[in-house]
Each structure stands twice: as structure tokens, then as C-alpha cells.
Amino acid sequence: MDKTITNEGRKLFYREEGSGQPVLLLHGFAEDGKLWDPIIPRLKTGYRLLIPDLPGSGRSTLLPGEPSIDALAESIKILIDAEGIDKCILIGHSMGGYISLSFAEQYPQRLKAFGLFHSTAYADSEEKKAARRKGIGFIRQHGAAPFVRQSTPNLFAPGTRESRPQLIEDIIRSYSGFSAESLVYYYEAMIQRPDRTRVLQQFAGAILFIIGEKDQAVPYESSLKQCHEPTIAHIHILENAGHMGMLEEPEDSGNSVESFLNFVYT
């Protein structure tokens, strides 16, 4: 079911699938809620899924003001308040994981658990910030579509690029319509976000880590390091995936998310 919340004239679009305990799936940078489609059929048989297009993505309006991961997290609170949800689970891919961490820091009482899917609690290194600023310059000069075409293949493992070129071409085509303004907003918000290792250490519930062994965006070794921080950590490694495990290894990804949800809600 398609739904829309309007808040101060801005629209937040999301889909609701299935029934049961509530789970929100948060996509990442230069994506929208359709990213989760490969694993939704598996999860919706036992859970109530809410799948937003984050502000500035898909059918949702970009937020005004200074770019902020915290502001994006606030939009998730508006969504769960509108749905009358007391507690839920957040699963965030990449930038969606940064938003989940911000939400967990601000509203821990509203979360049963959360998951970082190819994501990290660490702040950007200076090298990473420089790469994002370079990306901002490219987007402003050339536009969103050339940026998506250039950057998307590197999100996939070498084996995926070789064996499934049409998958990558489909993703490029799907997300080439992004506005440059939204992509710049996201990059600037990610550059400014703080280290949230403390959230991993202090959160009382379980935390899921899904790690791509061949992930170049959130490197394997760095992802493993943060897994030691929480009291309760569930760790799943996708051996043949880069940064897009739900597309590269959908069955294994769906199984790991489902197992985590079953653990939390049992």
C-alpha cells in the first residue's frame, strides 16, 4: 500500500507491506525504497514493513535548511508517530544506517533493535570527506545522471560486475533521475555527521551488522572492527557482495535480516 505524510508542505512517501511487528527499511545514498524489493517478499510474510523514500529521494520532498543526518532521522520519527508505532526495528543501508544511528541516539526508547546494512558508526576520515567533496564538485558541474553512471559500478563486487552487467545497468537507469540538489545535500550531511561508536556501546538492544566482504565503500576490516562495540551483536558476512548485498546476494541477505527479526521479536 502506498502512503504519504505531508508535514509543513513537504511530502514523505512510503510503502506498507505485510503485517505483524513493525520494521522500517531505510535505503541509502542515490537510492529509493525500491532497493529493498528483492528481500521484501520474504520479510512481509511475518512482519509489517514500512519502506520510505527518504526526503529528497523517489517521491519524497527534500528537506529545507542545512544538510543534516539528524534532520533525516527526524523524518523517520514523524513517520512512526503518524503510524502510531511505539517501538520498531530500523534496518538501514549505507546512509540509511547513518540515519538509524542518529535515530538510536535521539530516540533509543522507540527502538527494539536496529541494523547496519553495509554501514558504519564511524565518522568519515579526512580522505573520505575529500572524496565526497570531489563528488559534490562533479555533481555540480556535470549533474546527477553522469555521477550515478560513473559511481554505481564501484558499489558492486568485481564478480557481480563481470557476471551481471545488466543488473548494474538497470540500477543506473533507475536512479539517473535524481536531483543534483538531493545528492549534494546527502553528501554534505554525511561529511558533517559525528562518530557514533558510543551509540553502539550504549544501545541496550541487539544490533545487526551485514557486511560485504568485497565492499569498497564501507571496507570489510572497518566493518568487523565496529562489531565488537555492542553488548548484543549479530554479524553476517556476504562473501560475494560489495556494497549492494540485497541485490547481489538477495537470498542470503533476506535470510540474515529475517533471522535477526525473529530473534528480536521472539
N, C-alpha and C positions, 0 to 999 in steps of 0.2 A: 504494500500500500504506500503510495506517495503522499507525503505530508509537507507542509510548510508552516514555519513560525515567522511572524512578522514582528520585529522589535525595533521601535523607533524608525520605522520606514524601511528597515533592512530585512531581507528575506533569508531565512536559513532553511534549505531544502534537505529532507532526509527520507529514507525509506524504512518501513517497518516490515519485518519478515518473521514468520513463526510465532510461537507463543511459549510462555514459561518465564523463567528468571531473566532479567534484563541484561543485555550485553551490548555495548557500543563498540563499533569498529571504526577507527579513525584512520583515514588514508594519509598519505604523505605529500611531499612537495611535488607540484606539477602532476597531480593525480585527481581523481574524484572517487566517490563511493563505489563506482563500478569495478574498481580494482579488486574488491573482495568477492566478486561474483563466482570465481572458481570454488570457493570454500563455503559459500552461503548455503547451498543445498544440504550439505552435511550438518551444519550447525543449526539450521532453522527447525529441524525435526525435534529438537529438545529445548530450544531457547528462543526468547524474544529478542530479535536482533534489531537494533536501531543503527542505520548506516547513513551518516550525514555527508553531504558535500560541505566541506569546511568553508568558512567565509572566504569568498574570492575564487572558489573552485566550482565547477559544474554549474548548478542552478542557484547557487547561494551568492549573496551580495558581499563584496569586500567591506571590511570594517573601516571606519574613518580613523583619523588620528595617527599617532606614531605606531610603527610596526611593533607588535608585541605577541610573544607566545602566550603570555598571561591573558591577554585580551581574547585570543582564540580559545583558550581554556574556559573563559567566562561564557563564551557562546555555548559550550557543552553543558555548563550548569543551567543556562536558560532552557536548553532542550529538555534535560531530565526534570527540571522543575515543571515545565509545561506538560510533561507526560505523567506527572505525579509519582515519580520514582524516588524512593527514599535512598536506596543503595543499589549500585550496579557494578559491573566489571567493565573496564576500558581495555581494549586491545589497540595499540597504536603502532602503525607502520612508519618508521623513519621520523619525519616531522610530527606525525601523529603520536609517536612515542614521547616527543618533547612536550606536546600538549598534555598527554596523560600524566607526565611527571609534574607539570605545573598544577594540574588539577589535584593530584595527590598531595601536593604541598599545601595548597589553599583549602581543600575540602576533603581531608582524609576520612572524615566521618561519613562521607557519601559513597565511599568505595568499599566493596567487598574484597577486591583484588584488582591488579592490572597487569598488562603485559607489554613488553617492549619487543616489537617485531622488527628486526634489523634496525635497532635504535640504541641510544646511549644516554646515560645520565651525565656524561662528561661534557663540559663546555667545549666549544671549538678551540683548537690550537690556533696559534698565530698563522701557521701555514694554511689551515682550513679557512680561517677568516679571509686570508688573502685570496684564496681560490674562489670563495663566494663573491668577494668584491670584484674580482675579474669577471665572474659570471654576470654580475649586475651591469658592468660596463658593456659586455657583449649584448645583453638583452636590450639595453637602452639604445644601442647603436643599430642592431640588426632585427630586433623583435623577438617575440616568444617562439614562433614556429621554427626558425633556424636554430635557436638554442635547444629546443626539445629534440630536434633531429640530431644535433651534434652530441648531446649529453646522454640520451637514453641508452644507446647500445652499451655504454660502460657500466650500466646498472646490472647487467646480466653476466652470468658466468661465461667464460670462454666456450665451454661446451654447448651452452644454450645458444650463443651467437652463431656457432657453427651449424648446429643441428636444427634450429628453429628460427630461421631468419624472418619468416612470415609473422611469427608472434611479435617480434620486436617492431616490425614494420606496422603492425596493427596498433600497437601501443603508441608509436609515434603519430600515426594518423589520428588516433582518438584524442590525444592531448595537445595537438598543434594549435588548437583554437584558444588556448589560454591567453588571458590578457597579460601584457608585459607588466602592467601595474601590480597585478597579483603576485607574479613571480618575484618581482623586486621586493614587495612587502614581505614575503616569506623569507627571502634570503636575509634581509635586514633584521627581521625578528630572530632568526636563528643565530646570526652573528652576536646579537645582544644578550642571548639567553645565558643565565648563570650555570655554573656547575651544580647539579642536583644529586650528587652522591649521597648527601645527607638524607634525602628522601628515601633512597633505597635502604639506608641504615635504620631509619626511624619508623617506616611504614609497618604496621602490625600484621597486615595480611600477606598472602602469598603473591609473589611476582614471577611472571613468566618471561623467559628470555628465549627468543627464537633467533638463531644465529646462522648466517650463511657462511659456509667455510671459505667461499671464494668472493666474499663481499669486499669491494674496494671502497665503498662509501663509508661503511662502519666496519673497520677491519676486524677480522676474526680474533686476533690476540687481545685487542682492546675490549671487545665484547665479552670474552671469557673473564677478563680481569674484574669487571664490574659485578659478575655473578656471585662473587664472594661477599658482597656487601649486605644483602637482605638476610633476615632471620629464616625466611622460607623462600627458597628459590627453586623454580622448575626450569630446567635448561634443556633445550632441544636444538641439535645441530643439523642443519640441512647440508649434507655433504656435497651436493651438486648444484647448489644455488649461489647466486651472487646476492644482490640487494632486493630481489623480487621473488622471494620464495613462494608466495601464494600463486604465482604464475609459473614458476619454474618447477616446483615440486608441490602441486596443489593437494595431492592425496596425503602426503606426509605433513604438510602444513595444517591441513584441516584436522588431521588426527591429533596433532600436538595441541592445537587450540581446544578441541573437544575434550581431550583428556584433562587439560587444565581446568576447564569449566566444570567438568564432572567432579573433580577433586574439590573445588571451592564450594560447589553447591550440594555436595553430598553430606 
